[in-house]
């Protein structure tokens, strides 16, 4: 059976692989590529498209500009083509609205419709040897199709992290913040009267502000392990974690040094928020208390020690950080977790590799602690097989904060991957080992 063979197959078509498609067009048009996306279109952060929410990276760190400032696919050119450039500049916004950046990403994705199979879920990935002694990836999809390739670029997004203490909560009473918009209909219908928002991230605070503004009937409870919601470290010095030079430094560091860097830089991305968002949440709560509404509650310096369903509600037990005995109970209709995503590693909050690639895990080269070994070019080597397996936007543990969900480095990361693919392709041509698809 003759199957269509590609130089590159990309799994997922969100910002990381959209940037990959742009780089392929501008720098490696000779490579034959295909992208497989489970959703019907290339949406971005659909669960967090809340009114007035903004992005958290500089708008010029977009899908193309850091790699190619003259690219057609820059955010600036998007505004120009939509005839909104001067109007946008006149607003004086440092960070654009999230919904406008969503529109920009979708606009860029629309240029590549012929290379993308939407509504296509990848169900399996295998690494096979051919009769000629070569190797290939075989990618199976939900519609019964099979594709083969020499290079597989995985950019399906990171796995949402839900604290283990919430694992027993019934699925209809628990939603991760990245899917928050999926419960808005229930909120609008009045089915939900009380919500606990767990976490100290900017997403947590934006969700609470949204709930307070849109649903005056709701009791909103913020649950945080810290004493107060914290200001994001936006110093230009720590902002250099999004420089390409920092990626080199972080990747080349010993594990102990990486952990120190992660601890030092945690507030640049985790459990922290921009100042304008913090100020607005404080004002919203101030007005709530002034008018005696008592709808908005903050439970700070607490750990959740248990979470169980009690009838139609979820009962939480909260232990104060300053006491081993002071436990309070809280009952709510719904829990929203704004608790981030899993990274690769051996920890309880991590995962060994993307679930889709678990079948390849035994073949992957690994670090002494069992973590997969990710090279500087984002490639994971497979023992005994000369194939290109690349992780695009999933490598915070090995490459630093630029892979922690920020768009800041997507264009340069795609360039690293494409250069690696081209170098391996050229070497294969020189050795006469180009992979041929066989009947």
N, C-alpha and C positions, 0 to 999 in steps of 0.2 A: 504493500500500500504506500503510495507516494504522498508524503505530508509536506506542507509548505514549511520551509526552513527559513529562519531569520538569523541575522547577525546578533540582534538584540531583541529580547522580549522583556517588557517592563510590566510588573504586577502593581496595579494601582495607577491612577492618573490624577493625583492631587498635586500640590505645588512642587514637590520634589521631582516627580517624573514629568510634569509639564516643563519645568526648567531643563530637564534632560532632553525632551523633545526639541526645545528651542536650541539647545547646544548642538544637538545632532544636525539640525537644519543649517546652523550657521558655521559649524566647524567640521562636520563629518557627514556631509550629505550622501556619501557613497555607501554608508552602512544601511542595511535593510532592517527596519525596526517595526515592532508592533507593541501596543499597550493594551492591557486588559483591565477593565474597571468594573467593579461589581455594581456601582450605582448607575442610575440612568443618565447622569451628567457629572461634570466636574464641579461639584459644590465644594465650599471650604467653610469649615466651622459653622455648619448650619445650626447646630445646637446652641450656639452662643451669639447668634445675630440679634442682639438686643438693641433697642433704641439707644442712641448716643454712645454705645460702646465703641472703642477705638482699638487700633492695632498697637502693638508694643515694640515694633522695630521701625527704624527710620524708613520712610517710604521709598527712598532710592536704593535701599537694600532689597531690591525686588527680584523678579524671576530672571533678570538678565543684566542689569546695569553694572554691578561690580565686576562682571566678566567682560562685558562689552557695552560701554556707555553709549554707543551709537545704535544699539539694537532697536529694531522695530517694536520689540515686545517689552519695552520699559513702561513703568507706571506713568512717566511723564508723557510718553507718546500716546498711551491709552487716553489720558485726559485731553490731549490735543485732538485726537480723532473723534472723541465724544463732544468736542467743542465746549469743554468745561475747564480748560487750563487756567485762564485768567480768573474765572470765578472761584476756582479752588484756591489759587494763590492768594486771592483777596480775603479769604476767610482767616488766614494766619494760623491755621492748624499745624502743629508740629507733627501730630499723629493723625492720619486720615481715619474717617469712620470705618468700622469693620465691614459694614455692608458694601461700602464703595470699593474696598480692597477685594472683597468677595467678587464683585462685578468685574474688577480688573482681571482676576485670576480666571474667571470663567471666559472673559473675552479672549485671553491668550489661549486657553484650551480649545476654543472653537476653531482656531486656525488649523488644528491637527485632527479633525474629525475622521479623515480617511485612514489615519493610522491607529485609531482607537476602536476597540470593541467594547461598547458600553453594555450595561446590564449583563455582564459576564463574570461569573464567580469562578475563581481558580479553585479546583477541588483536589488537585494533587500535583506534586513535582517530583520527578525522578531523574537521577543522573545515570545514563546508560553508556556502555561501550558499544561501538559499532563493529560490524564484521571486518571492517578495514583497519581496526585497531585504534580508531579515534574515539571521541566522546561527545556527548550531547546532553542537553536537558530536554526532557519531555514534560510538557505542561498540559494538564487535562483541565477542562472547564465544564461548567454545569450544563452547557448545551450539547455536550457530547463531542466537542471538538478537541483535537490534540494538536499542539504546536511544538516544534522543536527549535532549539537555538543553541548557539555557542556561548552566549552571555545572557545571564538572567539578572535583571535589576529589580530588587524588591523594595517597594515603597508603599506598603499598605498601611502605614501609620502604626503608632505604638499601641500596645494593649492598655486600656484604661485600668488604673489601679483602684481597687476598692478595699479598704481596710478589712483584714480578716474578721474582726469583731462584728462586722455587718454581714458576714456571709450567710447567716441564717435568715435574714430578712427576705420576705417574699418579694419576687421580682416586680410585682405591680406596685410595691410600696418603696422602691429604691431605684433611683436613676442617677447615672454618672452625669456630671455637669456637661460633658461634651455632647450629651443627648438631651439636654434640658428642654429644648423646644418641643420634644415629643410629648411632654406632659402638659403643655399650655392649654390644650382643649379641655383637659380635666379640671384645670384651675379655673378656666372661664365658665365651665358648667356649674361650678360651686360644689363639686364632689369633694374637693380638698379644702379643709378649713385651717389646717396647720401644717407647716413645713419646717424641717430642720435642715439647715445648710451646713455641711460638715467641711471644714478646711479653712485655711487662711490665705488662699490665693486671690489674685485679682478677680478671677472668674467667680469665686465665692461671693465676693463683695458686689460685683456687678449683678449677680443673680438676686442678691438680697435687695439691692436698690430697685431692681426691676419689679420684684414681688411687692415691695412696699408701695410703689407708684401705681401699678396696674391692678392690684387686687386688694382693695381696702378692707375686705372681709377677712383676710388671712392673718393668722398669728404666725410670725416669722421668728425662728430661733437660729441664731448663729452659734455654732459649736466649734471652739478652737482650743488647741492645746496650749497656745501662747497666751501671755497676759493681755496683749492687745494686738490688733491687726497692724502689720508692720509695713513700713515704707520700703519700697523696692530700692535696691542700691543701683542708682542710675548715674553714678560717678563716671566721668569720661575715662578714668583710669581703669576701673573694673570693666567698662564697656569694651576694652580691648580684648576681652574673651571672644568677641565676635570678629576679630581680625584673623586672617588666614595664618599669620605667624603663630598665633596662640595655638591653633590646631596642631601645628608641627611640635611646639613645645609640649603640649599635653600628651600627644600620642607617643612621643619619644621618652616620656617620664616613666620612672619605675612605679609600680602599683601604689606604694605607700605615698609617693609624692603626688600622684593623681588624687588620692583620697584627701590629702591636705588641700590641694587646689579646690576640690569640690566643696569641702567644708568652708574654705575662705570665701567662695563665690556663690554660695547657696542663695543669698538674698538678691542676686541679680536675676533670678528666675523663679524661685520657689517660695511659697508661703509669704508672699509680699505683693504689694500693690503700688501703682503710681499714686502720687500725692493728691491729684485732683479727684481720683476715685475714693480715696480714704476720706478726704474732706467732705465729699458729698454724702457718704454713708454716715459720717458723724452728724452732719446737719439734718439728715433725714430722721435720725434717732432723736436728735434734740427737739425737732418739731413734734415728733410723736409724743414725747414726754410733756412738752409744754401744753399741748392740747388735751392731755390726759387720755390719750387713746390706748396706750399700753399694748401696742400690737407688735412691737419690735423688741426682741430680747437678745442679749449677748451672754453666752455662757463661756467665759474665758478661763484659761488655766485649768482645763479639765481634760480627763481621759475618758473615753467611752469604755466602760468595763463590761457591758452586756447590751444586746439589742435583740428583742424577741417580739414576735407578733402577738398581740392581745386583741382578739376580735378583729375589728376593722382598722385598728391602730398599731403603731409600733411603739413599744416601751423601751426607752433608753435609760440606763443607769450611768450617771456621770460622777466620777471621783475627782475631787479638787486636788490640784497638784501639790498644795501645801499641807495635805492631810491624807493619811492612809485610811481614815474612817469616815470622813465627811462625804457621803454619797447622796445625790439628789436624783429624783426620777423625773422623766419628761416623756409625755405621750404626744405623738404627732401622727398625722395621716400619711405623710410622705417624707422621705429622706432624699436630699440631693447631696451627692458627694462631689466636691470640687477638690479632689485629692491627687490629681496628676496621673502619670502613666508609668508603666513598668519599663525598666531599662534591662539590658543584658547583664547577667551576673548570677552569683550563687545565693544571694540574699533572699529572704522570705518575700520581699517586695519586688523582686526581680524575676526574670525568666531566662532560661538557658538560651533560647533562640526563638524566632517567630514560629508560631504554632504551625504555619503552613510548611515550614522547612524541617519539622521534627524528624521526618524520615531520612533527611540528609545529615542530621546531627552526628551520628556515629562516624561519618566520613570527614567531618570538619576538623581542621587543625585547632588545637585548644591551648589555652594558658594552663599553668600548673593547677589553678583552682577549678578547672573544668569550664571556665568561661570560653566562649568561642574567640579565636584569635582573628582580629580584624586588622588588616593591613592599612597603611596610610592611604592607599587609593580606594579604601572601602571594600576591598575584596576579601572574601573568606575562601581560603584555599581548601580544596577537597583532596584528601590523600589518594594518590595514585591516579588522579584525573586532572588533565590540563583544561579546566573549564573556568569561566568567569562568573562567579557568584558575587554580586555586589549588593550591599545594604545601603539604601539611599534615604538618609534622614532617620536612621534608627540607632546611631552609634554614639550616644552621649558618653557611655562608659569608656570608650576608647578614644574619642575625638573631642570631647568637651561640650560646653554649653551650646555651641553652634548647631549641635544635633539634637537639642532639647526642645524641638518644636518651633524654634525661631526660623523665620524666613531669611535671616541675614546672610547665610552662606549657601543657599540653595543653588545659586548660579555657579559659584566656584566649585562646589562639591560635584555638580554634574560635569564640569570641565575635567576634574581629576579622574572621574570614572571613565569618561570618553577617551581621554588620553591613554589611560591604562588599557582600554579595549583596543584602541588603535595600535598600541605598541605590541600587544599580544597577537593581534591579527597580522601585523607586519612580520613578526617573528615566525608565525605559522607559515606564511607565504614563503619566507626565506628557507624554511626547512622542508617545504613541500608537504606540509601536514595540514593544509586547509581541510576542514571537515566537510565531507560530502554526504548528502542525505541519500539513504539507500532504500530500495524498494522493500 
